[in-house]
């Protein structure tokens, strides 16, 4: 495992700690928490593949999956406007 600025590489995939999402993706803490709850509730994203709950205080999300989810939400927001 390689550690750098809140990102951890596991099996050639970049994982970001939940608390580091705001700095990594440039969104607020509240919005990051809300989006993580939506990812967990969404049927397209799976635990262990797209996000991991190591312990109550240590949770990770796959950076590519979160980016994909964020882009899909952005497109939905644009359609609403």
C-alpha positions in Angstrom: 0.0 0.0 0.0 1.2 3.5 -0.9 0.1 6.4 1.2 -0.1 10.0 -0.1 -2.3 12.9 0.8 -5.3 10.8 2.0 -5.1 8.5 -1.0 -4.2 4.8 -0.6 -3.4 2.5 -3.5 -4.8 -1.0 -3.1 -4.4 -3.4 -6.0 -3.8 -0.7 -8.6 -6.9 1.3 -7.6 -6.8 4.6 -5.8 -8.9 4.8 -2.6 -9.7 8.1 -0.9 -10.6 8.4 2.8 -14.1 9.8 3.2 -12.8 12.7 5.3 -10.4 13.6 2.4 -13.1 13.8 -0.3 -13.7 17.5 0.1 -10.1 18.4 -0.5 -9.6 15.9 -3.3 -12.8 16.7 -5.3 -13.3 20.3 -4.3 -16.7 19.9 -2.6 -18.0 20.7 0.8 -18.0 18.2 3.8 -21.8 18.1 4.0 -22.1 17.5 0.3 -19.5 14.7 0.4 -21.3 13.0 3.2 -24.6 13.3 1.4 -23.1 11.8 -1.8 -21.5 8.9 0.1 -24.9 8.0 1.5 -26.4 8.2 -2.0 -23.6 5.9 -3.4 -24.3 3.3 -0.6 -28.0 3.4 -1.4 -27.5 3.3 -5.2 -27.7 -0.2 -6.7 -24.9 0.5 -9.2 -22.2 0.8 -6.6 -21.1 -2.2 -4.5 -19.4 -2.4 -1.1 -15.8 -3.7 -1.4 -15.5 -2.6 -5.0 -16.6 1.0 -5.0 -16.4 1.8 -1.3 -15.0 0.1 1.9 -16.0 0.5 5.5 -12.8 -0.6 7.3 -14.1 0.6 10.7 -16.6 3.2 11.9 -13.9 5.9 11.6 -12.0 4.6 8.6 -14.0 4.5 5.4 -12.7 4.6 1.9 -14.2 5.3 -1.5 -12.8 4.3 -4.9 -11.7 7.6 -6.5 -12.7 6.6 -10.0 -16.2 5.4 -8.8 -16.8 8.6 -6.8 -15.7 10.7 -9.8 -18.1 8.7 -12.1 -20.9 9.2 -9.6 -20.2 12.9 -9.2 -20.2 13.3 -13.0 -23.5 11.5 -13.3 -25.0 13.7 -10.5 -23.6 16.8 -12.3 -25.3 15.8 -15.6 -28.6 15.3 -13.7 -28.3 18.7 -12.1 -27.7 20.3 -15.5 -30.8 18.6 -16.9 -32.9 20.0 -14.0 -31.7 23.6 -14.7 
